[in-house]
Amino acid sequence: METILLRANAEDSGKRLDAFLAEQIEDISRSAAQRFIAEERVLLAGKVVAKSRKVAQGEEYAVMLPETAEETAAQPQNIPLDVVYEDSDVIVVNKPVGMVVHPAPGHPDGTLVNALLYHCAGTLSGVGGEMRPGIVHRIDRDTSGLIIAAKNDFSHRALAAQLQDHSLARTYECIAVGNFREDSGTVNAPIGRHPVDRKRMAVTDRGGRHAVTHWEVVARYQGYTHLRCKLETGRTHQIRVHLAHLGHPIWGDTVYGAKKAVPGLTGQCLHAVGLTFRHPRSGEAVTLSCGLPEEFENALRKLRER
């Protein structure tokens, strides 16, 4: 069982404990946080606390995470998928915003993995374990777009090698807050876990991993910029962290940008529009793309009409 320590900052003061935990711990919902508290997995100064407790600045909570990762295998669920490409080795899906990629504490089902297990009749690689079969890379719950999964171990290892040597190329489009002077640029800044907020990542030299994002302007609007970004590396929340580091967080990103949600947006305006890889069996290049989701298009239309 993993125990993590969470310290409340000034901006957390006054929040309900369950809401604070849901914000701080990656991939758990508020109801899951309430369950953790009810199961006495959350301690303050060695004592159990009530879920209705209000957090105060400087308090440090010990949270004992349940060992759910490999307890039971993920189960197939008949969830519709937007399949962009599929053969006997790989499948590429246009993931909708709001869908979690694999089961995790607070999200035991309803994930992309559950849908893939049903669609592929259980034919997915076992490299990622019973809770992450076939998953080669991830995209955030509130990010939409193309994601590739492997149907066998041979393909999984081949695609993982392409991730490592950067030949598996991923292209995203986003709407960033603010205006850019340049037409293109590169962010080369290491990313690691935020020193205080466990749920967030940050640009940091201390324990940070090499991270490079290339960006170019697609269109400019009053107070906002439509960007196309290409990942050279694939760190957690990489584009979101790098753009926030530049002072231009992604519109709708309530973790790295404004805390208030944008009306009409379910998540951040970040969509994986392109994917290029060498087919693990034939070695031939495969290039795939998908259109922007409706919410993203609506956001662009509103900006054009301002």
C-alpha positions as CSV (number, residue, x, y, z in Angstrom):
1,M,0.0,0.0,0.0
2,E,1.4,3.4,-1.0
3,T,1.1,6.3,1.4
4,I,1.4,9.8,0.0
5,L,1.6,13.1,1.9
6,L,-0.4,16.1,0.8
7,R,0.2,19.6,2.2
8,A,-2.5,22.3,1.9
9,N,-1.5,25.7,0.5
10,A,-3.2,29.0,1.1
11,E,-5.4,28.6,-1.9
12,D,-6.7,25.3,-0.5
13,S,-7.7,26.8,2.8
14,G,-11.5,26.4,3.4
15,K,-12.0,23.6,0.9
16,R,-13.8,20.4,1.9
17,L,-11.4,17.6,2.5
18,D,-12.9,15.3,-0.1
19,A,-12.7,18.1,-2.8
20,F,-9.1,18.8,-1.8
21,L,-8.2,15.1,-2.2
22,A,-9.9,14.8,-5.5
23,E,-7.9,17.8,-6.8
24,Q,-4.6,16.6,-5.4
25,I,-4.6,12.8,-6.3
26,E,-4.4,12.0,-9.9
27,D,-7.3,10.1,-11.5
28,I,-9.7,9.9,-8.5
29,S,-13.2,11.3,-8.3
30,R,-14.7,13.2,-5.3
31,S,-16.8,10.1,-4.5
32,A,-13.6,8.0,-4.4
33,A,-12.0,10.5,-2.1
34,Q,-15.1,10.3,0.2
35,R,-14.7,6.5,0.2
36,F,-11.0,6.8,1.2
37,I,-12.0,9.0,4.1
38,A,-14.8,6.6,5.2
39,E,-12.3,3.7,5.0
40,E,-10.0,5.7,7.4
41,R,-7.3,5.9,4.8
42,V,-6.8,9.6,5.4
43,L,-5.0,10.8,8.5
44,L,-4.2,14.2,10.0
45,A,-1.6,14.1,12.7
46,G,-2.1,10.4,13.0
47,K,-5.9,10.7,13.5
48,V,-8.8,9.9,11.1
49,V,-10.9,12.8,9.9
50,A,-14.4,13.5,8.6
51,K,-15.1,14.0,4.9
52,S,-16.9,17.3,5.7
53,R,-13.7,18.7,7.3
54,K,-12.5,22.0,5.9
55,V,-8.8,22.1,5.0
56,A,-6.5,24.7,6.6
57,Q,-3.3,26.1,5.2
58,G,-0.2,24.1,6.4
59,E,-2.1,20.9,7.3
60,E,-0.4,17.7,6.0
61,Y,-2.6,14.7,5.3
62,A,-1.3,11.1,5.0
63,V,-3.3,9.2,2.4
64,M,-3.0,5.4,2.1
65,L,-3.9,4.5,-1.4
66,P,-5.6,1.2,-2.0
67,E,-3.7,-1.5,-3.9
68,T,-6.1,-1.6,-6.8
69,A,-3.7,-1.6,-9.8
70,E,-3.4,-5.3,-10.2
71,E,-6.0,-6.8,-7.9
72,T,-8.5,-7.7,-10.6
73,A,-8.3,-7.7,-14.4
74,A,-10.2,-5.0,-16.3
75,Q,-13.5,-6.3,-17.7
76,P,-14.9,-5.8,-21.2
77,Q,-17.7,-3.2,-21.5
78,N,-19.8,-2.4,-24.6
79,I,-18.8,1.2,-25.0
80,P,-18.9,2.8,-28.4
81,L,-15.5,3.6,-30.0
82,D,-14.5,6.0,-32.8
83,V,-12.0,3.6,-34.5
84,V,-9.7,5.4,-37.0
85,Y,-7.5,2.5,-37.9
86,E,-7.5,-1.2,-37.1
87,D,-5.8,-4.4,-38.1
88,S,-4.6,-7.6,-36.5
89,D,-1.7,-5.8,-34.7
90,V,-2.9,-2.3,-33.7
91,I,-6.0,-0.2,-33.2
92,V,-6.1,3.6,-33.2
93,V,-9.1,5.3,-31.5
94,N,-10.3,8.9,-31.5
95,K,-10.8,9.2,-27.7
96,P,-13.5,11.5,-26.5
97,V,-12.9,14.1,-23.8
98,G,-13.9,12.8,-20.4
99,M,-12.9,9.2,-21.0
100,V,-10.1,7.8,-18.7
101,V,-7.6,5.6,-20.6
102,H,-7.3,2.8,-18.1
103,P,-8.9,1.8,-14.7
104,A,-7.5,3.6,-11.7
105,P,-8.6,4.4,-8.2
106,G,-11.9,6.3,-8.6
107,H,-12.3,5.1,-12.2
108,P,-12.7,1.3,-11.9
109,D,-14.6,1.0,-15.2
110,G,-16.0,2.9,-18.2
111,T,-12.5,3.5,-19.5
112,L,-10.9,3.1,-22.9
113,V,-9.4,-0.2,-21.8
114,N,-12.8,-1.6,-20.9
115,A,-14.1,-0.5,-24.3
116,L,-11.1,-2.0,-26.1
117,L,-11.4,-5.3,-24.3
118,Y,-15.0,-5.6,-25.6
119,H,-14.3,-4.3,-29.1
120,C,-11.2,-6.5,-29.6
121,A,-12.7,-9.5,-27.9
122,G,-9.9,-9.6,-25.3
123,T,-7.2,-9.6,-28.0
124,L,-4.8,-7.0,-26.5
125,S,-1.2,-7.2,-25.5
126,G,-0.4,-8.1,-21.9
127,V,2.7,-6.0,-21.6
128,G,0.9,-3.3,-19.6
129,G,-0.6,-5.7,-17.1
130,E,-4.2,-6.8,-16.5
131,M,-5.4,-3.2,-15.8
132,R,-3.7,-1.6,-18.8
133,P,-3.7,-4.2,-21.6
134,G,-2.7,-2.8,-25.0
135,I,-2.0,0.7,-23.7
136,V,1.2,2.0,-25.3
137,H,0.8,5.7,-24.3
138,R,-1.8,7.8,-22.5
139,I,-3.6,11.0,-23.1
140,D,-5.3,12.9,-20.3
141,R,-9.0,12.3,-19.4
142,D,-9.9,15.8,-20.4
143,T,-7.9,15.7,-23.6
144,S,-9.4,14.2,-26.7
145,G,-7.9,12.6,-29.9
146,L,-5.9,9.8,-31.3
147,I,-4.4,7.1,-29.1
148,I,-2.9,3.8,-30.3
149,A,-3.2,0.4,-28.6
150,A,-1.4,-2.9,-29.3
151,K,-3.2,-6.2,-29.9
152,N,-0.2,-8.4,-29.1
153,D,3.1,-8.2,-27.2
154,F,5.2,-8.1,-30.4
155,S,3.4,-4.9,-31.5
156,H,3.4,-3.4,-28.1
157,R,7.2,-3.7,-27.7
158,A,7.8,-2.4,-31.3
159,L,5.6,0.7,-30.6
160,A,7.2,1.3,-27.2
161,A,10.6,1.3,-29.0
162,Q,9.2,4.0,-31.4
163,L,8.1,6.1,-28.4
164,Q,11.5,5.9,-27.0
165,D,13.3,6.8,-30.3
166,H,10.7,9.5,-31.1
167,S,9.7,7.9,-34.4
168,L,6.1,7.6,-33.1
169,A,5.1,11.2,-33.8
170,R,2.1,12.8,-32.1
171,T,0.6,16.2,-33.2
172,Y,-1.9,18.2,-31.1
173,E,-3.9,21.3,-31.6
174,C,-4.9,23.6,-28.8
175,I,-6.2,27.0,-27.9
176,A,-3.8,28.9,-25.7
177,V,-4.6,31.9,-23.6
178,G,-2.8,35.1,-24.7
179,N,-0.9,36.1,-27.8
180,F,2.4,34.9,-29.1
181,R,4.9,37.2,-30.7
182,E,6.7,34.5,-32.7
183,D,5.1,32.2,-35.3
184,S,6.8,29.1,-33.9
185,G,9.1,28.0,-31.2
186,T,10.3,25.1,-29.0
187,V,10.1,24.6,-25.3
188,N,13.0,22.5,-23.9
189,A,12.4,22.3,-20.2
190,P,12.5,19.3,-17.8
191,I,9.2,18.2,-16.3
192,G,8.7,16.4,-12.9
193,R,6.2,16.1,-10.1
194,H,5.2,19.4,-8.5
195,P,7.1,19.7,-5.3
196,V,3.9,20.4,-3.3
197,D,0.9,19.5,-5.4
198,R,1.1,15.8,-6.2
199,K,-1.6,15.9,-8.8
200,R,0.3,18.5,-10.9
201,M,3.5,18.4,-12.9
202,A,5.9,21.3,-13.2
203,V,9.0,22.5,-15.0
204,T,11.7,21.7,-12.6
205,D,15.4,20.9,-12.6
206,R,15.1,18.8,-9.5
207,G,14.1,15.3,-10.5
208,G,12.7,16.6,-13.8
209,R,12.8,14.5,-17.0
210,H,13.9,15.8,-20.4
211,A,10.9,17.3,-22.2
212,V,10.7,19.0,-25.6
213,T,7.6,20.5,-27.2
214,H,7.6,22.2,-30.6
215,W,4.8,24.7,-31.4
216,E,3.5,26.8,-34.3
217,V,0.7,29.3,-34.6
218,V,-2.3,28.2,-36.7
219,A,-4.4,31.4,-36.1
220,R,-4.5,34.4,-33.8
221,Y,-7.5,35.8,-32.1
222,Q,-8.1,38.6,-29.6
223,G,-6.5,37.3,-26.4
224,Y,-6.1,33.7,-27.6
225,T,-3.9,31.7,-30.0
226,H,-4.7,28.5,-31.9
227,L,-1.6,26.4,-31.9
228,R,-0.3,23.1,-33.4
229,C,2.1,21.3,-31.1
230,K,4.4,18.3,-31.8
231,L,5.8,16.2,-29.0
232,E,9.4,15.2,-29.1
233,T,9.0,13.5,-25.7
234,G,5.9,12.3,-23.9
235,R,5.9,13.4,-20.3
236,T,2.7,13.6,-18.2
237,H,0.7,16.7,-19.0
238,Q,3.7,17.9,-21.2
239,I,2.0,20.4,-23.5
240,R,-0.2,21.7,-20.7
241,V,2.8,22.3,-18.4
242,H,5.1,23.7,-21.1
243,L,2.5,26.2,-22.3
244,A,1.6,27.3,-18.8
245,H,5.4,27.7,-18.2
246,L,5.4,30.1,-21.1
247,G,2.6,32.1,-19.5
248,H,0.0,30.8,-22.0
249,P,-2.0,28.0,-20.4
250,I,-4.5,26.0,-22.5
251,W,-8.0,27.5,-22.5
252,G,-10.2,25.5,-20.2
253,D,-7.3,23.9,-18.2
254,T,-8.4,24.3,-14.6
255,V,-5.2,22.6,-13.3
256,Y,-2.5,24.8,-15.0
257,G,-4.6,27.8,-15.9
258,A,-7.6,29.6,-14.6
259,K,-9.4,27.7,-11.9
260,K,-12.9,28.6,-13.2
261,A,-14.2,26.3,-15.9
262,V,-15.0,27.8,-19.3
263,P,-18.8,27.7,-20.1
264,G,-19.3,25.2,-23.0
265,L,-16.1,23.4,-22.5
266,T,-16.0,19.9,-20.8
267,G,-12.2,20.0,-20.5
268,Q,-9.2,21.9,-21.9
269,C,-9.1,22.8,-25.6
270,L,-6.4,20.2,-26.4
271,H,-6.9,17.5,-29.1
272,A,-4.5,14.9,-30.6
273,V,-5.1,15.5,-34.3
274,G,-2.3,13.5,-35.8
275,L,-0.4,10.2,-35.3
276,T,2.5,8.7,-37.4
277,F,4.2,5.4,-36.7
278,R,6.0,2.5,-38.4
279,H,3.7,-0.5,-38.6
280,P,5.2,-3.0,-36.2
281,R,4.7,-5.9,-38.7
282,S,5.5,-4.4,-42.1
283,G,7.6,-1.4,-41.1
284,E,5.6,0.8,-43.4
285,A,4.8,4.3,-42.3
286,V,1.2,4.9,-41.2
287,T,0.0,8.5,-40.9
288,L,-3.5,9.2,-39.4
289,S,-5.5,12.3,-38.6
290,C,-8.8,13.3,-37.2
291,G,-10.9,16.4,-37.1
292,L,-11.4,18.7,-34.1
293,P,-14.3,17.8,-31.7
294,E,-17.4,19.9,-31.7
295,E,-16.6,21.8,-28.5
296,F,-13.2,22.8,-29.9
297,E,-14.8,24.0,-33.2
298,N,-17.5,25.9,-31.3
299,A,-14.8,27.6,-29.2
300,L,-12.9,28.7,-32.4
301,R,-16.1,30.0,-33.9
302,K,-16.8,32.1,-30.8
303,L,-13.3,33.5,-31.0
304,R,-13.7,34.4,-34.7
305,E,-17.0,36.2,-33.9
306,R,-15.6,38.3,-31.1
